[in-house]
Amino acid sequence: MAGISFRGKNLRAELQVNSISVELNPFTEQFLARTIVGAVSSLKGAEVIETLEVVLEKSDLRIVVNSNELQLTPFPKDIIVNTIKGMVSSLKGVGKIDTLRMRVGIEG
């Protein structure tokens, strides 16, 4: 997959909040996955995304693209943390987010 050009392909996303798996319906899964991939794809070192892992512990963010951890400056880190927390905190059954882990890849 080059960048975010995965038209016609579904992304597979797994989400855990506070070490508990969160069940995602198909719309929510695609929305979260495509939003996160879109945000991350503009970062240096993420020009081609095959697999993506986002780990948030308190306000510490780690982004791993194709098994390589990206180095983040404060500005993109803050934007991505706030975007993720905003989207995920609105999901049914999700309260305060202490830790979050999301994995994204192409389905199939």
MDAnalysis code that builds the backbone (N, CA, C; Angstrom):
import MDAnalysis as mda
import numpy as np

u = mda.Universe.empty(324, n_residues=108, atom_resindex=np.repeat(np.arange(108), 3), trajectory=True)
u.add_TopologyAttr("name", ["N", "CA", "C"] * 108)
u.add_TopologyAttr("resid", np.arange(1, 109))
u.add_TopologyAttr("resname", ["MET", "ALA", "GLY", "ILE", "SER", "PHE", "ARG", "GLY", "LYS", "ASN", "LEU", "ARG", "ALA", "GLU", "LEU", "GLN", "VAL", "ASN", "SER", "ILE", "SER", "VAL", "GLU", "LEU", "ASN", "PRO", "PHE", "THR", "GLU", "GLN", "PHE", "LEU", "ALA", "ARG", "THR", "ILE", "VAL", "GLY", "ALA", "VAL", "SER", "SER", "LEU", "LYS", "GLY", "ALA", "GLU", "VAL", "ILE", "GLU", "THR", "LEU", "GLU", "VAL", "VAL", "LEU", "GLU", "LYS", "SER", "ASP", "LEU", "ARG", "ILE", "VAL", "VAL", "ASN", "SER", "ASN", "GLU", "LEU", "GLN", "LEU", "THR", "PRO", "PHE", "PRO", "LYS", "ASP", "ILE", "ILE", "VAL", "ASN", "THR", "ILE", "LYS", "GLY", "MET", "VAL", "SER", "SER", "LEU", "LYS", "GLY", "VAL", "GLY", "LYS", "ILE", "ASP", "THR", "LEU", "ARG", "MET", "ARG", "VAL", "GLY", "ILE", "GLU", "GLY"])
u.atoms.positions = np.array([
    [0.854, -1.161, 0.000],
    [0.000, 0.000, 0.000],
    [0.899, 1.222, 0.000],
    [0.732, 2.093, -0.926],
    [1.515, 3.326, -0.981],
    [0.722, 4.441, -0.336],
    [1.287, 5.061, 0.690],
    [0.585, 6.126, 1.393],
    [-0.764, 5.646, 1.881],
    [-1.807, 6.424, 1.587],
    [-3.137, 6.017, 2.010],
    [-4.003, 5.642, 0.809],
    [-3.363, 5.290, -0.302],
    [-4.140, 4.910, -1.483],
    [-4.503, 3.432, -1.405],
    [-5.553, 3.141, -0.672],
    [-6.018, 1.759, -0.544],
    [-7.484, 1.684, -0.917],
    [-7.827, 2.370, -2.006],
    [-9.210, 2.360, -2.474],
    [-9.675, 0.943, -2.735],
    [-10.873, 0.673, -2.294],
    [-11.437, -0.646, -2.509],
    [-10.943, -1.687, -1.530],
    [-9.990, -1.326, -0.706],
    [-9.472, -2.280, 0.283],
    [-9.981, -1.869, 1.657],
    [-10.317, -2.863, 2.437],
    [-10.706, -2.593, 3.813],
    [-9.485, -2.670, 4.706],
    [-9.468, -1.819, 5.679],
    [-8.426, -1.872, 6.683],
    [-8.940, -2.668, 7.858],
    [-8.061, -3.346, 8.512],
    [-8.405, -4.116, 9.711],
    [-7.832, -3.356, 10.889],
    [-8.670, -3.083, 11.889],
    [-8.212, -2.351, 13.072],
    [-8.581, -3.117, 14.331],
    [-7.657, -3.137, 15.265],
    [-7.894, -3.705, 16.592],
    [-7.635, -2.586, 17.586],
    [-8.520, -2.463, 18.571],
    [-8.411, -1.387, 19.538],
    [-8.531, -1.934, 20.949],
    [-7.597, -1.529, 21.802],
    [-7.663, -1.829, 23.231],
    [-7.559, -0.513, 23.991],
    [-8.435, -0.351, 24.959],
    [-8.392, 0.817, 25.836],
    [-8.289, 0.309, 27.266],
    [-7.296, 0.798, 27.982],
    [-7.041, 0.363, 29.356],
    [-6.952, -1.167, 29.439],
    [-6.267, -1.760, 28.453],
    [-6.025, -3.209, 28.342],
    [-7.280, -4.035, 28.102],
    [-8.370, -3.397, 27.689],
    [-9.623, -4.093, 27.379],
    [-9.930, -3.898, 25.900],
    [-10.182, -5.006, 25.184],
    [-10.524, -4.924, 23.768],
    [-11.853, -4.208, 23.592],
    [-11.895, -3.339, 22.598],
    [-13.113, -2.599, 22.277],
    [-13.642, -3.150, 20.959],
    [-14.884, -3.608, 20.982],
    [-15.495, -4.141, 19.767],
    [-15.886, -2.976, 18.866],
    [-15.506, -3.088, 17.590],
    [-15.789, -2.033, 16.623],
    [-16.716, -2.551, 15.536],
    [-17.785, -1.807, 15.246],
    [-18.619, -2.194, 14.111],
    [-17.867, -1.802, 12.832],
    [-18.275, -2.313, 11.675],
    [-17.520, -2.063, 10.443],
    [-17.301, -0.583, 10.128],
    [-18.317, 0.253, 10.297],
    [-18.159, 1.678, 10.014],
    [-17.111, 2.295, 10.935],
    [-17.236, 2.038, 12.237],
    [-16.317, 2.624, 13.214],
    [-14.900, 2.135, 12.979],
    [-14.754, 0.852, 12.680],
    [-13.432, 0.291, 12.414],
    [-12.768, 1.006, 11.238],
    [-13.499, 1.159, 10.126],
    [-12.938, 1.824, 8.950],
    [-12.671, 3.304, 9.215],
    [-13.589, 3.974, 9.915],
    [-13.421, 5.395, 10.211],
    [-12.175, 5.638, 11.052],
    [-12.035, 4.887, 12.147],
    [-10.862, 5.046, 13.005],
    [-9.577, 4.711, 12.250],
    [-9.573, 3.595, 11.548],
    [-8.368, 3.162, 10.840],
    [-7.952, 4.184, 9.791],
    [-8.879, 4.631, 8.982],
    [-8.549, 5.572, 7.914],
    [-8.155, 6.945, 8.460],
    [-8.760, 7.360, 9.547],
    [-8.388, 8.640, 10.158],
    [-6.974, 8.585, 10.711],
    [-6.651, 7.524, 11.419],
    [-5.312, 7.379, 11.999],
    [-4.262, 7.223, 10.902],
    [-4.539, 6.383, 9.904],
    [-3.596, 6.214, 8.800],
    [-3.399, 7.543, 8.067],
    [-4.463, 8.295, 7.870],
    [-4.356, 9.594, 7.213],
    [-3.481, 10.564, 7.983],
    [-3.648, 10.602, 9.290],
    [-2.833, 11.496, 10.118],
    [-1.370, 11.070, 10.118],
    [-1.126, 9.790, 10.245],
    [0.245, 9.284, 10.348],
    [0.969, 9.346, 9.002],
    [0.249, 9.188, 7.896],
    [0.896, 9.117, 6.583],
    [1.632, 10.397, 6.204],
    [1.331, 11.508, 6.859],
    [2.026, 12.758, 6.543],
    [3.336, 12.906, 7.315],
    [3.619, 11.976, 8.219],
    [4.841, 12.055, 9.021],
    [6.039, 11.489, 8.267],
    [7.203, 12.033, 8.554],
    [8.437, 11.532, 7.945],
    [8.658, 10.080, 8.385],
    [8.909, 9.217, 7.426],
    [9.123, 7.805, 7.712],
    [7.866, 6.973, 7.574],
    [6.755, 7.618, 7.225],
    [5.489, 6.887, 7.096],
    [4.901, 7.053, 5.698],
    [5.774, 7.220, 4.718],
    [5.294, 7.447, 3.358],
    [4.561, 6.228, 2.799],
    [5.002, 5.036, 3.183],
    [4.346, 3.791, 2.774],
    [3.966, 3.042, 4.048],
    [2.670, 2.819, 4.224],
    [2.183, 2.149, 5.432],
    [1.589, 0.803, 5.048],
    [2.169, -0.258, 5.590],
    [1.605, -1.593, 5.442],
    [0.990, -2.038, 6.760],
    [1.684, -1.743, 7.846],
    [1.147, -2.004, 9.183],
    [1.415, -0.777, 10.045],
    [0.531, -0.566, 10.994],
    [0.621, 0.606, 11.861],
    [0.193, 0.216, 13.261],
    [0.979, 0.626, 14.241],
    [0.602, 0.421, 15.637],
    [0.746, 1.756, 16.356],
    [-0.293, 2.116, 17.080],
    [-0.305, 3.341, 17.871],
    [-0.477, 2.942, 19.325],
    [0.442, 3.391, 20.176],
    [0.376, 3.082, 21.600],
    [0.391, 4.389, 22.367],
    [-0.621, 4.572, 23.204],
    [-0.748, 5.773, 24.013],
    [-0.801, 5.363, 25.474],
    [0.136, 5.868, 26.260],
    [0.156, 5.629, 27.702],
    [0.232, 6.984, 28.369],
    [-0.884, 7.360, 29.008],
    [-1.058, 8.726, 29.532],
    [-0.899, 9.674, 28.351],
    [0.111, 10.524, 28.323],
    [0.286, 11.415, 27.173],
    [1.505, 11.030, 26.339],
    [2.083, 9.849, 26.615],
    [3.221, 9.363, 25.846],
    [2.702, 8.580, 24.645],
    [3.113, 8.975, 23.443],
    [2.632, 8.360, 22.208],
    [3.787, 7.695, 21.479],
    [3.560, 6.445, 21.073],
    [4.496, 5.728, 20.208],
    [3.755, 5.326, 18.946],
    [4.366, 5.590, 17.803],
    [3.798, 5.187, 16.522],
    [4.829, 4.317, 15.821],
    [4.400, 3.110, 15.454],
    [5.282, 2.157, 14.784],
    [4.681, 1.846, 13.413],
    [5.443, 2.173, 12.371],
    [5.016, 1.929, 10.994],
    [5.943, 0.885, 10.389],
    [5.364, -0.220, 9.933],
    [6.141, -1.292, 9.306],
    [7.308, -1.717, 10.197],
    [7.041, -1.853, 11.489],
    [8.017, -2.273, 12.507],
    [9.084, -1.233, 12.829],
    [8.936, -0.007, 12.350],
    [9.882, 1.066, 12.641],
    [9.187, 2.169, 13.446],
    [9.733, 2.477, 14.624],
    [9.142, 3.523, 15.461],
    [9.497, 4.894, 14.898],
    [8.490, 5.740, 14.778],
    [8.688, 7.101, 14.279],
    [9.061, 8.036, 15.423],
    [9.911, 9.001, 15.120],
    [10.250, 10.039, 16.083],
    [9.305, 11.207, 15.845],
    [8.688, 11.693, 16.908],
    [7.690, 12.754, 16.781],
    [8.129, 14.014, 17.508],
    [7.847, 15.142, 16.899],
    [8.034, 16.411, 17.585],
    [6.742, 16.711, 18.342],
    [6.772, 17.664, 19.263],
    [5.583, 17.914, 20.095],
    [4.306, 18.263, 19.318],
    [4.398, 19.057, 18.261],
    [3.182, 19.495, 17.555],
    [2.399, 18.333, 16.941],
    [3.001, 17.496, 16.070],
    [2.208, 16.382, 15.536],
    [1.793, 15.393, 16.617],
    [2.635, 15.224, 17.616],
    [2.289, 14.326, 18.718],
    [1.006, 14.802, 19.401],
    [0.927, 16.084, 19.739],
    [-0.258, 16.630, 20.394],
    [-1.502, 16.499, 19.528],
    [-1.374, 16.792, 18.238],
    [-2.532, 16.692, 17.336],
    [-3.032, 15.252, 17.262],
    [-2.120, 14.312, 17.108],
    [-2.522, 12.906, 16.979],
    [-3.107, 12.388, 18.292],
    [-2.488, 12.715, 19.428],
    [-3.023, 12.293, 20.737],
    [-4.432, 12.835, 20.933],
    [-4.638, 14.123, 20.670],
    [-5.959, 14.723, 20.879],
    [-7.003, 14.160, 19.922],
    [-6.594, 13.885, 18.679],
    [-7.522, 13.292, 17.707],
    [-7.948, 11.898, 18.150],
    [-6.979, 11.086, 18.521],
    [-7.285, 9.723, 18.957],
    [-8.169, 9.735, 20.195],
    [-7.795, 10.507, 21.191],
    [-8.592, 10.556, 22.425],
    [-10.003, 11.055, 22.141],
    [-10.137, 12.054, 21.292],
    [-11.461, 12.579, 20.964],
    [-12.346, 11.545, 20.296],
    [-11.791, 10.825, 19.325],
    [-12.581, 9.819, 18.612],
    [-12.920, 8.644, 19.517],
    [-11.917, 8.102, 20.193],
    [-12.111, 6.885, 20.971],
    [-12.949, 7.145, 22.218],
    [-12.795, 8.294, 22.854],
    [-13.567, 8.570, 24.065],
    [-15.061, 8.681, 23.795],
    [-15.431, 8.927, 22.537],
    [-16.850, 9.016, 22.203],
    [-17.487, 7.659, 21.911],
    [-16.680, 6.594, 21.902],
    [-17.228, 5.257, 21.664],
    [-17.974, 4.755, 22.893],
    [-19.015, 4.009, 22.649],
    [-19.833, 3.446, 23.716],
    [-18.981, 2.557, 24.628],
    [-19.079, 2.792, 25.915],
    [-18.388, 1.977, 26.899],
    [-16.965, 2.407, 27.210],
    [-16.468, 3.423, 26.514],
    [-15.110, 3.900, 26.768],
    [-15.194, 5.117, 27.691],
    [-14.529, 5.020, 28.804],
    [-14.485, 6.134, 29.744],
    [-13.149, 6.842, 29.651],
    [-12.538, 7.052, 30.780],
    [-11.235, 7.695, 30.836],
    [-10.204, 6.796, 30.144],
    [-9.369, 7.398, 29.317],
    [-8.358, 6.639, 28.588],
    [-7.010, 6.825, 29.278],
    [-6.536, 5.752, 29.933],
    [-5.198, 5.764, 30.521],
    [-4.188, 5.178, 29.541],
    [-4.569, 4.074, 28.896],
    [-3.721, 3.452, 27.890],
    [-4.572, 3.086, 26.682],
    [-3.941, 3.102, 25.528],
    [-4.638, 2.768, 24.298],
    [-3.646, 2.100, 23.359],
    [-4.102, 1.069, 22.686],
    [-3.285, 0.393, 21.671],
    [-4.194, 0.133, 20.481],
    [-3.746, 0.584, 19.318],
    [-4.501, 0.351, 18.094],
    [-3.552, -0.190, 17.034],
    [-3.969, -1.268, 16.391],
    [-3.207, -1.867, 15.308],
    [-4.043, -1.778, 14.038],
    [-3.403, -1.393, 12.946],
    [-4.098, -1.246, 11.665],
    [-3.282, -1.945, 10.592],
    [-3.977, -2.659, 9.720],
    [-3.350, -3.290, 8.563],
    [-4.397, -3.531, 7.490],
    [-3.974, -3.975, 6.334],
    [-4.901, -4.276, 5.243],
    [-5.544, -5.627, 5.523],
    [-6.862, -5.668, 5.377],
    [-7.597, -6.912, 5.599],
    [-7.298, -7.890, 4.476],
    [-7.134, -9.140, 4.883],
    [-6.975, -10.168, 3.861],
    [-5.702, -10.884, 3.878],
])
